């Protein structure tokens, strides 16, 4: 079997654009799908995927390890989000091909499964909320669906520091959600890498009153040493990893003991092949792995295959709703029952994309919302569930 072509597809989904990849083979009808969604750099990463094509044509898609290594090595200026997202998407697609070729889900090819379902926390549940009271009401509704934890960023448009009113408003929002959900689910506070060290310290100390599950990306990125310093000085657990792109960066994070929860993204940190290695390193430190997973259906499907297999996989990030055309542009079966997402048993990744439907939603440039005061505009008014669900009694 040989690789014959690589094709990319970009689909607008309101807040961003999904970037999908198909890797074709010379076996009729056999191809694999991957996802390289890199928010705000979608055109760039799609081109990076196409540039990898010239080196992969004619290669055996079963040689996944060799293809990963050569793609990483031959970039020369290796690493970084663009190259690694492209490698990630192609890696997913190659595993998808192998699963389809043998008629088994990918998790069977990477060691089998240790669980049939994985607990989920919700992101995006807060869409449209403006006041602490509105956040609290939306939190109640999200927990009724069965999610085991809720994540959100209460810091508005702040950057580096928080003015007195911004600080009070953020903590009040956490307080209201905590009061509305106490005993029903955990809270996760998202920092989006926005604060400097003294401000993040002040916030972390205030969060001690609310028994949060973790404080995510509290500091401006790029200094793991600063993150390690923060972790030493606070009592709340710290999570990090979505902006690290390979095992060597995660090794540094672990050696510095800078996080309590590790969050690699399968669509940015090297795909299924690399996340297996990252998870094994993380496990030697007895730390849970909770992958970053806010993107599209193919990334979610690949993350689920890892969730089935990794012994130290703890909690899955799940978007609480999505654009109404998600069901048109992809073929997936997602089931959540009592806050647990079921691991699919279909061959490969268990998901596919529809080129004709994707073409109906062409690329649209979007801007980073975090510092524009539009952070909660994460879903359109007609957003809907993309999964079958069961509620807690």
RODOTOR-220078 format. One record per residue: x, y, z of N, C-alpha, C in turn. Coordinates in steps of 0.001 Angstrom, whole numbers. Each point is the difference from the previous one (the first is absolute). Layout:
# residues N
R      n.x      n.y      n.z     ca.x     ca.y     ca.z      c.x      c.y      c.z
R        X        Y        Z        X        Y        Z        X        Y        Z
...
This chain:
# residues 393
R      n.x      n.y      n.z     ca.x     ca.y     ca.z      c.x      c.y      c.z
R      839    -1193        0     -839     1193        0      880     1252        0
R     -408     1022     -762      766     1230     -102     -902     1225      189
R      582     1065      536     -699     1288       78       15      623    -1389
R    -1162      467     -440     -105      593    -1344     -269     1495       16
R     -591      530     1071     -308     1434       29     -395      413     1405
R      138     1294      270     -484      611     1239     -832     1213     -392
R    -1177      101      559     -912     1094     -333     -499      650     1286
R     -105     1310       -2     -467      731     1188    -1350      659     -277
R     -762      199     1079    -1319      614      -72     -159      942     1191
R     -504     1196     -256     -219      968     1065    -1485      299       90
R     -544      -74     1209    -1432      187      242     -207     1046     1085
R     -718     1069     -319     -278     1016      999    -1031     -500     1006
R      290      229     1279     -912     -443     1061     -198     1103     1040
R     -223     1201     -486     -365     1163      795     1178      633      725
R      537     -669     1003     1081      616      777     1368     -282     -589
R       71     -980     -890     1273     -396     -599     -297     -723    -1304
R     1025     -632     -556     -152     -816    -1206      674    -1344      238
R     -758    -1071     -175      613    -1316      114      883     -258    -1214
R     1134     -647      208      894     -397    -1085       99    -1522        2
R     -545     -608    -1035       15    -1454     -130      998     -430    -1065
R      474    -1224      135      940     -589     -948     -507    -1377     -405
R      142     -317    -1283     -199    -1365     -480     1312     -494     -593
R      408    -1176      419     1149     -683     -591     -537    -1164     -824
R      264       21    -1307     -518    -1012     -916     1053    -1067     -272
R     -474    -1210     -303      891    -1111     -323     -365     -584    -1367
R      860     -904     -469     -279     -650    -1279     -956    -1174      137
R     -489     -252     1199    -1059     -988      197    -1342      693     -220
R     -790     -440     -964    -1253      697     -310     -889      202     1218
R     -411     1254      216     -917      320     1086      636      120     1374
R     1301     -250      104      647       28     1317      769     1320      181
R     -456      785      956      664     1253      344     -160      210     1498
R      782      931      524     -104      333     1422     -261     1477      171
R     -645      354     1120     -282     1407      290      747      434     1255
R      408     1269       10      664      598     1147     -468     1429      168
R      436      640     1081     -388     1388      248     1199      807      480
R      160     1188     -612     1123      884      335     -496     1382      402
R    -1203       87      553     -578     1301      324      930      802      910
R      556     1075     -533      878      900      743     -645     1375      -57
R     -697      339     1067     -820     1210       -4      798     1234     -404
R     -587      762     -929      535     1277     -493     1205     -156     -921
R      419    -1235     -256     1067     -267     -971     -405    -1173     -900
R    -1284      -49     -346     -521    -1163     -718      573     -124    -1409
R      120     1109     -717      551      -61    -1352     1459     -440       22
R      713      443     1001     1427     -330      121      192    -1482      255
R     -782     -552      908      181    -1418      327     -487     -890    -1144
R    -1028      428     -718     -444     -774    -1163     1110      -72    -1044
R      696     1103     -220     1116        5     -941     1137     -890      495
R      236       -4     1299     1038     -866      557     -310    -1469     -255
R    -1269     -367       98     -401    -1385     -310      300     -327    -1460
R     -317      937     -890      253     -236    -1421     1493      -94     -304
R      813      759      729     1438      -59     -236      598    -1339      418
R     -638     -665      959      475    -1326      398     -317    -1053    -1062
R     -972      294     -862     -444     -994     -980     1131     -473     -899
R      847      911     -472     1023     -377     -976      986    -1024      550
R      173      -13     1317      912     -969      602     -680    -1323      340
R    -1344        3       -7     -717    -1202      433     -556     -828    -1144
R     -126      596    -1181     -509     -749    -1143      883    -1228     -245
R     -649    -1139     -124      709    -1246     -267      442     -767     1227
R     -144      609     1189      404     -691     1219    -1104     -926      503
R      402    -1006      738     -939     -954      590     -672      653     1207
R    -1320      175       -6     -665      666     1125       64     -783     1302
R      405    -1259      -74      136     -796     1224     1235      368      795
R      954      655     -626     1248      361      688     -176     1334      722
R     -879       16      948     -406     1246      658     1158      619      771
R      747     -807      711     1115      512      795     1060      645     -896
R      333     -640    -1104     1004      535     -912     -479     1301     -645
R    -1266       27     -392     -544     1209     -622       11     1155      994
R     -384     -279     1264       23     1054     1022     1430      531      165
R      931     -900      172     1385      405      258      579      790    -1167
R     -214     -488    -1210      575      675    -1161     -641     1366     -235
R    -1303      113      231     -692     1276     -183      504     1026     1006
R      281     -442     1210      520      884     1041     1460      370     -290
R      802     -991     -346     1426      221     -257      236      893    -1207
R     -716     -259    -1083      291      658    -1268     -520     1430      -83
R     -718      461     1002     -423     1396       19     1176      925      302
R     1050     -535      593     1210      735      410     -329      977     1131
R     -838     1031     -282     -468      869     1081    -1223     -676      628
R      285    -1038      762    -1066     -898      412     -705      496     1253
R    -1164     -593      238     -798      391     1151     -923     1159     -325
R     -651      532     1024     -899     1129     -190    -1405     -449     -365
R     -986      870      191    -1394     -389     -177     -395     -342    -1421
R      586      670    -1004     -436     -234    -1382      458    -1369     -487
R     1293     -259       60      507    -1301     -428     -616    -1128      810
R      -53      155     1313     -488    -1091      836    -1489     -270     -213
R     -771     1038     -295    -1424     -217     -290     -170     -749    -1316
R      836      329     -989      -57     -724    -1273      392    -1463      187
R     1098     -242      723      416    -1383      285    -1098     -733      767
R     -635      693      946    -1059     -614      812    -1145     -494     -866
R     -439      839     -931    -1138     -370     -846      322    -1201     -871
R     1185        3     -587      384    -1117     -857      173    -1274      822
R      529      137     1200      143    -1161      885    -1368     -617      316
R     -972      830      339    -1360     -515      242     -519     -760    -1212
R      192      600    -1180     -504     -615    -1224      666    -1347     -271
R     1296     -101      287      698    -1269     -213     -528    -1081      937
R     -249      354     1250     -599     -978      921    -1413     -377     -455
R     -740      975     -510    -1342     -274     -519       64    -1010    -1147
R      979      183     -884      180     -947    -1111      264    -1407      525
R      895     -106      977      334    -1325      522    -1209     -675      652
R     -752      781      773    -1185     -578      625    -1008     -483    -1022
R     -225      791    -1040     -933     -400    -1049      522    -1207     -764
R     1306      -27     -259      598    -1124     -730     -224    -1322      739
R      154       22     1319     -155    -1227      777    -1406     -176      564
R     -859      994     -197    -1379     -111      463     -157      108     1499
R      895      781      662      -51      135     1457      141     1469      385
R     -503      403     1171      250     1360      475     1483      195      294
R      442     1237      -75     1425      307      187      504     -475     1358
R     -846       88     1027      505     -382     1324      484    -1443       38
R     -524     -857     -863      470    -1382      -28     1422     -100     -548
R      383      974     -817     1332      -12     -595     1057      604      918
R     -423      728     1017      963      656      897       14     -630     1392
R     -576    -1216       98       88     -719     1268    -1314     -407      615
R    -1109      259     -699    -1295     -364      555     -539     1051      945
R    -1117     -298      644     -618     1009      850      -18     -414     1463
R       68     1029      844      -82     -197     1442    -1338      508      542
R     -797      634     -867    -1323      499      406     -905       74    -1208
R    -1299      -54      258    -1000      101    -1062     -572     1400     -139
R      248      855      994     -555     1347        5      906      899      830
R     -102     1297     -228      902      930      676     -807     1179      537
R      276      448     1244     -735     1136      564      323     1294     -737
R    -1002      863     -121      129     1232     -785     -230     1242      852
R      738     1053     -335     -356     1317      513     -390      887    -1179
R     -824      995      270     -563      827    -1063      743     1313     -156
R      209      379    -1247      440     1326     -385    -1091      581     -893
R      -95     1320      -86     -975      634     -876    -1408       96      554
R     -238     -565     1181    -1339       -8      595     -486     1406      345
R      906      940      109     -265     1362      472     -348      961    -1132
R     -123     -479    -1238     -166      873    -1160    -1109     1035      235
R      360     1253     -205     -962     1084      124     -167      584     1377
R      540     -655     1038     -155      509     1372      793     1290      178
R     -583      945      724      658     1281      251      215      265     1494
R     -956     -360      821       62      286     1428      297    -1279      781
R      488      127     1238      216    -1193      818    -1254     -846      150
R    -1138      657      102    -1268     -730      158     -322     -807    -1263
R      291      558    -1160     -245     -728    -1242      944    -1188     -139
R     1240      185      416      935    -1134        7     -535    -1106      912
R     -524      379     1150     -496     -988      958    -1171     -794     -574
R     -927      683     -667    -1156     -679     -579      429     -955    -1112
R      924      436     -837      471     -877    -1067      778    -1196      567
R      690      205     1107      719    -1101      639     -958    -1079      480
R    -1114      412      583    -1001     -964      456     -495     -857    -1155
R     -262      639    -1142     -505     -724    -1163     1045     -984     -535
R     1265      411       19     1054     -884     -495      142    -1240      869
R     -116      177     1313      126    -1151      892    -1174     -954     -131
R    -1160      516     -363    -1159     -868     -198      211     -967    -1157
R      809      416     -979      322     -897    -1115      828    -1180      497
R      770      236     1060      788    -1078      581     1490      242       23
R      464     1152     -485     1437      275       35      506      -25     1437
R     1210     -524      176      535     -175     1345      785     1207      500
R      296      925     -913      698     1227      376     -256     1054    -1064
R      197     1269      369     -217     1119     -914     1245      881      -15
R      398      423    -1205     1163      877     -139     -404     1311     -658
R      543     1096      518     -199     1287     -649     1047      995      468
R      110     1091     -773      926     1086      277     -809     1190      497
R      129      390     1272     -795     1099      551      685     1369      -74
R     1102       97     -762      847     1191       98     -233     1055    -1078
R    -1106     -132     -748     -371     1042     -948     1050      243    -1054
R      441     1258     -142      992      365    -1008     1355      338      636
R      208     -413     1230     1231      363      724     1236     -592     -661
R     1111      713      149     1286     -491     -466     1089      456      960
R      784     -908      460     1114      189      931     -492      291     1422
R     -782     1041      189     -459      359     1343    -1519       94       23
R     -549       51     1199    -1441      201      201     -214     1267      811
R     -775      906     -539     -401     1160      786     -907     -469     1136
R     -205      859     1006     -765     -398     1185    -1388     -514     -374
R     -676      694     -895    -1347     -418     -389       38    -1311     -785
R      980     -148     -873      130    -1248     -751      218    -1186      942
R      818      199     1002      255    -1066      971    -1276     -355      749
R     -706     1011      495    -1236     -262      751    -1033     -699     -874
R     -154      469    -1241     -987     -601     -901      339    -1462     -298
R     1288     -291     -207      408    -1373     -307     -281     -931     1175
R      365      418     1187     -199     -850     1177    -1480     -138      327
R     -763     1064     -221    -1448      -99      223     -624    -1007     -954
R      460      -14    -1242     -507     -969     -967      296    -1427      461
R     1215     -235      453      352    -1330      521     -875     -347     1197
R     -202      964      877     -806     -233     1203    -1431     -394     -355
R     -605      708     -954    -1385     -286     -372     -137    -1385     -636
R      953     -349     -860      -45    -1325     -622      239    -1081     1043
R      908      264      921      285     -956     1077    -1251     -242      852
R     -697     1065      355    -1221     -134      799    -1078     -773     -745
R      -76      195    -1305    -1037     -648     -801      293    -1474     -271
R     1265     -393      110      380    -1358     -405      599     -830     1126
R      115      551     1188      691     -682     1089     -553    -1406      225
R      900     -969       31     -401    -1380      226     -519     -713    -1230
R      -87      701    -1132     -553     -599    -1219     1041     -174    -1102
R     1116      703      119     1042      -91    -1012     1180      870      375
R     1141     -288     -607     1212      763      277       81     1236     -884
R      787      981      460      239     1221     -759     1458       58     -443
R      196      433    -1238     1331      178     -564       94     1444     -479
R     1013      710      453      166     1398     -385     1061       98    -1084
R     -408      546    -1130      869      171    -1164      677     1361       50
R     1317       11     -186      737     1258        3      400      489    -1377
R        0     -908     -996      357      356    -1371     1367      682     -108
R      882     -267      955     1346      540      -77       47     1511       -9
R     -811      625      853     -162     1455     -117      653      826     1101
R      387     -582     1134      398      800     1159     1497      -80      286
R      524     1070      633     1384      -33      478       51     -713     1348
R     1206     -224      503      166     -836     1190     -700      551     1241
R      182     1273      396     -672      460     1218    -1515      -13     -112
R     -533      284    -1199    -1455      -13     -162     -533    -1425       62
R      695     -922     -655     -421    -1405       49       65     -533     1426
R     1002      415      762       87     -392     1406    -1211      492      784
R     -352     1263     -191    -1139      570      715    -1293     -742     -340
R     -189     -292    -1277    -1186     -736     -429       -6    -1401      611
R     1134     -679      -65       73    -1364      526     -335      -54     1482
R      483      965      759     -313       29     1429    -1509      202      219
R     -621      848     -816    -1441      226      128     -797    -1247     -376
R      516     -781     -938     -708    -1198     -455       23    -1135     1020
R      841      114     1009       62    -1047     1021    -1336     -189      711
R     -832     1034       15    -1281      -79      711    -1040     -821     -746
R      291     -391    -1253    -1042     -608     -821      300    -1433     -417
R     1008     -600      579      279    -1425     -198       32     -369    -1483
R      707      803     -805       26     -258    -1437      814    -1249     -320
R     -326     -612    -1134      738    -1190     -424     1398      381     -478
R       79     1058     -820     1303      531     -375     -136     1413     -559
R     1129      688      -22      165     1340     -562      870     -180    -1237
R     -576      274    -1177      631     -359    -1266      703     1186     -657
R     1210     -240     -458      791     1023     -692      -94     1373      672
R      369       97     1240     -149     1266      721      947     1092     -455
R     1165     -385     -538     1037      975     -327      148      221    -1499
R      493     1189     -364      410      254    -1376      941    -1128     -417
R     -207     -607    -1170      788    -1175     -384     1488      289     -207
R      745    -1072     -179     1398       -9     -452     1027      -23     1127
R     -407      111     1265      955     -174     1090     -505    -1091      933
R      489    -1209     -211     -362    -1091      898      582      219     1385
R     1113      719       64      608      303     1295     -921      879      848
R     -641      976     -641     -949      853      721    -1203     -814      467
R     -446     -925     -833    -1122     -853      387      378     -873     1193
R     1215     -519      -12      470     -804     1132       44      833     1271
R      422     1249     -116       23      897     1156    -1403      229      538
R     -953      206     -901    -1392      180      425     -494    -1240      737
R      239    -1157     -581     -497    -1238      598      547     -203     1418
R     1242      403      230      589     -144     1327     -712      863     1045
R     -620     1074     -447     -501     1006      928    -1521       -3      162
R     -680     -953     -627    -1460      -29      101     -474    -1378      440
R    -1242      -53      467     -594    -1256      456     -908     -625    -1052
R     -527      811     -926     -893     -565    -1015      815     -767    -1042
R     -538    -1099     -543      716     -747    -1037      141      823    -1284
R     1105     -222     -692      309      716    -1226      -16     -975    -1180
R     -587      453    -1129      -32     -800    -1223      633      782    -1140
R      661     -739     -901      709      656    -1101      296    -1039    -1078
R      215      472    -1232      496     -906    -1033     -519      221    -1399
R    -1074      757     -179     -572      139    -1336      928      739     -958
R      949      798      534      921      730     -865     1419     -558       74
R       81    -1295      278     1254     -744     -115     -182    -1006    -1127
R     1053     -236     -791     -212     -632    -1293      774    -1294     -251
R      737     -487      997      667    -1284     -185      484     -516     1352
R      534    -1216      -11      383     -663     1251     1123      734      726
R      862      676     -736     1120      680      637     -474     1200      824
R     -992      712     -502     -556     1105      774     -740     -521     1234
R     -700    -1110     -146     -689     -573     1153      996     -570     1015
R     1125     -489     -473     1041     -452      934      436     1159      892
R      198     1176     -591      398     1173      788    -1075      368     1015
R    -1249      -47     -425    -1107      296      908       13     -947     1195
R      242    -1273     -272       11     -993     1070     1206      166      910
R     1159      260     -581     1209      151      810      -93     1205      933
R     -695     1032     -429     -182     1195      825    -1124     -169     1019
R     -748    -1093     -109    -1149     -250      879     -938     1213        8
R     -348      434    -1223     -741     1254     -161    -1500     -183     -135
R     -501    -1240      -23    -1439     -201     -168     -453    -1275      691
R    -1278       19      417     -621    -1167      634     -803     -825     -989
R     -456      630    -1062     -736     -664    -1080      661      406    -1316
R      161     -966     -905      705      240    -1261    -1008      -71    -1143
R       69      995     -924    -1052      164    -1008      535      102    -1436
R      616    -1023     -528      398       55    -1405    -1228      -55     -901
R      125      578    -1185    -1083       -3     -986      400     -920    -1140
R     -825     -995     -314      345     -989    -1020      175      645    -1367
R     -616     1165     -228      122      653    -1299     1151      993      -69
R      754      161     1084     1145      912        3     1292     -642      495
R      -82    -1028      819     1182     -552      673      507    -1289     -633
R     -311     -206    -1290      605    -1133     -689     -912    -1164     -288
R    -1309      173      251     -934    -1058     -331        2    -1144      999
R     -587    -1096     -409     -139    -1167      875     1366     -581      351
R      908      -53     -972     1332     -567      227      732      725     1115
R        9     1329      -47      742      778      982     -710       47     1348
R    -1328       60      -18     -704       52     1284      171    -1277      806
R      133    -1134     -675      309    -1238      725     1314      144      772
R     1000      603     -626     1301      164      647      -65     1035     1111
R     -698     1091     -251     -152     1033     1029     -706     -577     1215
R    -1079     -742     -233     -760     -577     1114      846     -962      817
R      857     -771     -667      865     -935      730      981      763      892
R      562     1089     -502      889      825      830     -749      575     1193
R    -1189      522     -273     -810      612     1054     -319    -1020     1085
R     -258    -1233     -412     -374    -1043      953     1127     -324      960
R     1252      184     -419     1118     -263      913       50     1006     1143
R     -740     1098     -126      -96     1003     1059    -1327     -116      759
R     -796    -1025     -326    -1301     -229      636     -924     1205     -160
R        7      585    -1191     -831     1166     -308    -1068     -411    -1013
R    -1229      468      177    -1054     -311     -971      187      782    -1294
R     -435     -598    -1095        6      674    -1287    -1446      323     -379
R     -241     1268     -321    -1348      500     -308       86      806    -1289
R      -23     -639    -1149      286      696    -1248     -890     1218     -263
R      641     1017     -541     -697     1172     -532     -808     -476    -1207
R    -1304      326      -52     -848     -598    -1035    -1192      902     -341
R      259     1253     -456    -1107      895     -291     -286      145    -1491
R      613     -826     -838      -50      231    -1442    -1126     -770     -660
R      284     -706    -1081    -1054     -618     -783     -170    -1485      210
R     -834     -624     -834     -392    -1400      205     1111    -1014     -196
R      947      282     -899     1074     -977     -218      976       16     1169
R      335     1194      492      860       81     1182     -662     -677     1189
R    -1301      188      149     -717     -653     1104       61    -1516     -141
R     -193     -491    -1230       32    -1447     -232     1378     -579      301
R     1056      716     -401     1356     -478      282      285        9     1495
R     -470     1034      696      195       81     1449     -727    -1142      700
R    -1165     -372     -492     -733    -1121      595      761    -1316     -141
R      691     -197    -1125      792    -1223     -149     1115      -48     1042
R      596     1152      280     1011       65     1054     -624     -201     1376
R    -1183      589      201     -691     -160     1278     -270    -1470      291
R     -280     -763    -1037     -251    -1431      182     1238     -723      503
R     1171      460     -413     1236     -770      172      876      436     1156
R        8     1295      356      978      519      955     -450     -211     1436
R      829     -646      788     -384     -293     1380      -98     1254      854
R      770     1037     -339      -17     1219      810     -871     1103     -597
R     -854     -369     -960     -974      953     -538    -1063      240     1067
R     -284     1282      285     -899      322     1115    -1317      614     -444
R       55     1083     -766    -1207      775     -264       78      572    -1412
R    -1125      -70     -734      -52      436    -1385     -687     1353     -127
R      678      953     -618     -645     1272     -320     -998     -216    -1129
R    -1199      532      172    -1080     -196     -956     -737     1309     -205
R     -213      397    -1229     -816     1177     -262    -1466     -359      244
R     -711      863      705    -1366     -325      408    -1000      103    -1139
R      355      700    -1065     -867      115    -1184      876      361    -1187
R     -598       52    -1186      779      366    -1173     -908      599    -1063
R      605      437    -1088     -773      569    -1100     -966    -1052     -539
R    -1180      420     -480     -989     -983     -459      452     -810    -1204
R      980      504     -766      436     -746    -1175     1082    -1024      302
R      373     -165     1268      969    -1055      334     -502    -1363     -468
R    -1281     -259      169     -548    -1306     -379       -6     -208    -1514
R      129     1083     -767       55     -112    -1457     1418     -220     -504
R      968      676      617     1368      -55     -522      781    -1209      511
R     -526     -698      998      712    -1185      470     -969    -1128      304
R      527    -1193      -35     -754    -1196      361      625     -550     1281
R     -712      118     1100      514     -443     1290    -1154     -508      848
R      331     -827      950     -973     -458      989      592      276     1375
R     -504     1060      636      491      404     1317    -1116     -194     1005
R      286     -751     1025     -988     -299     1027      548      388     1370
R     -733      851      712      346      365     1375    -1129     -440      915
R      318     -771     1000     -983     -462      967      534      213     1404
R     -740      768      794      423      317     1368     1420      569       39
R      299      871     -957     1294      667      -24     1139     -836     -528
R     -292    -1161     -550     1024     -893     -536     -172     -128    -1510
R     1058      281     -751      -49     -177    -1447      440    -1409     -338
R     -795     -663     -823      263    -1388     -345     1118      -90    -1047
R      831    -1018      126     1072     -234     -968     -597     -753    -1186
R       87      544    -1224     -587     -688    -1161      822    -1219     -404
R     -657     -958     -646      650    -1233     -434       92     -122    -1511
R     -324     1066     -739       75      -41    -1457     1459      -82     -443
R      251     -531    -1181     1384      -91     -485      660     1369     -121
R     1305       27      220      746     1247      -85     -354      945     1123
R     -140     1280     -335     -392      998      993    -1506       25      211
R     -744     -617     -897    -1457      -43      152     -694     1286     -393
R      638      813     -859     -576     1278     -409      397      248    -1449
R     -825      757     -713      323      356    -1374     -510     1411     -268
R      450      593    -1107     -414     1352     -354     -654       -6    -1372
R     -868      989     -244     -737      107    -1257      500     1238     -745
R      717     -208    -1082      620     1101     -733    -1032      991     -537
R    -1100     -499     -534    -1009      887     -584     -614      917     1052
R     -240     -527     1178     -585      815     1065     1006     1006      545
R     1258     -404      106     1037      919      455       84     1205     -933
R     -136     -241    -1295       93     1074     -992    -1088     1059      186
R    -1083     -339      687    -1080      958      246      360      998     1104
R     1099     -273      713      406      861     1121     1472      362     -165
R      311      821     -994     1403      302     -309      680      818     1086
R     1293        3      -76      836      715      970     -414     1459      155
R      -63      435     1249     -194     1409      341     1027      373     1059
R      733     1082     -191      964      389     1033     -709      413     1275
R      548     -431     1137     -535      381     1305     1131      552      853
R     -356      816      978      998      618      876      -69     -623     1389
R     1135       -4      690       60     -480     1375     -953      813      875
R     -872     -688      718    -1040      667      783      476      454     1376
R     1052     -596      510      328       83     1414      206     1405      530
R      517      895     -815      307     1353      481     -885     1055     -652
R    -1118     -424     -597     -902      896     -704    -1346      169      698
R     -150     -652     1152    -1278       86      691    -1081     -868     -608
R      384     -954     -870     -987     -866     -659      261    -1471      316
R      584     -268     1139      422    -1354      344    -1158     -993       26
R    -1182      442      427    -1128     -930      121     -706     -235    -1325
R      418      693    -1057     -609     -198    -1318      638    -1200     -677
R     -162    -1142      619      678    -1215     -433     -888     -895     -856
R    -1299      248       28     -967     -785     -754    -1075      907     -586
R     -546     -343    -1178    -1088      791     -569    -1300     -245      758
R     -989      867     -163    -1270     -178      724     -694    -1324     -302
R      232     -566    -1184     -676    -1252     -360      868    -1233      254
R     1005      130      864      841    -1149      337     -847    -1126      578
R      441    -1231     -193     -771    -1152      465      934    -1116      434
R     -547     -976      694      773    -1165      410      388     -809    -1235
R     1163     -608       35      468     -853    -1094      101    -1452      450
R     -516     -301     1168      142    -1322      589    -1353     -457      551
R     -152    -1296       98    -1115     -566      738      361       47     1473
R     -954      374      837      329      156     1410    -1037     -654      890
R      447     -346     1198     -871     -447     1071      244      882     1200
R     -983      272      784      144      896     1158       90     -765     1283
R      649      624      960       31     -572     1332    -1377       10      610
R     -288     -989      819    -1295      -30      698       18      940     1169
